[in-house]
Amino acid sequence: MRLLLIEDDTALADGLLHVFSRGGYTVTCARSGGYAESILLAQEFDLVILDLGLPDKDGFEVLQTLRARKNATPVLILTARDAVDDRVKGLERGADDYLSKPFDMRELEARVRALIRRRYGSFGSDMKLGRLTIDTAHRQALIDDQPIILSPREYGVLEALVVQAGRVVSKDRIAQRLSVGDEEIADNAIEVYVHRLRKRMEVCGLKIRTVRGLGYLLEKPAHE
Ligand code: CA
């Protein structure tokens, strides 16, 4: 799962980066609102943790810009401000949850998990699709509970398809989920990853369909 952490307090950002990375999340840190907005245009995240007091702009502004672009990524506001007005303002502007500093790390982790679960349905850190299980905490795929070896990027593509199972996922969207930092992922690289995954998935009866001009679709097993 991909997390964008928008926080200018270096010590706090480093601490959160450490905890969430250990929990299997791919974490990107943004120290300013401007950088956060540009990275939110280029990449896709499963959740955003947003500090309100940023050096260049107010976190509310980042939230408003995100929602104005019709980006529905869940946002958890993390801030030292605990006034009721700010909570209401955050929620009204499209935040999904709110936690005041100082906070308990376990509570933050639990809320992050809950928001991701809400976004993707009943999934916990394990996502099951027929005989396939994706263990997002360990970035590992299993067929009939036996781990299969995938490269980090193959795993990333599979996760992108599994969270949207039954729906078409565009190449752009896959690229946005694979990209870390400023790297660009070529279309033909994605084709190669999908080709390899398709073979691996056939073993457990899951089909990855190419929808011409649109992207790829991982078919849900008929009985689910
Ligand atoms: Ca701050």
Boltz pocket constraint, residues with backbone or C-beta under 6 A from the ligand:
constraints:
  - pocket:
      binder: B
      contacts: [[A, 7], [A, 8], [A, 9], [A, 51], [A, 52], [A, 53], [A, 54]]
      max_distance: 6.0
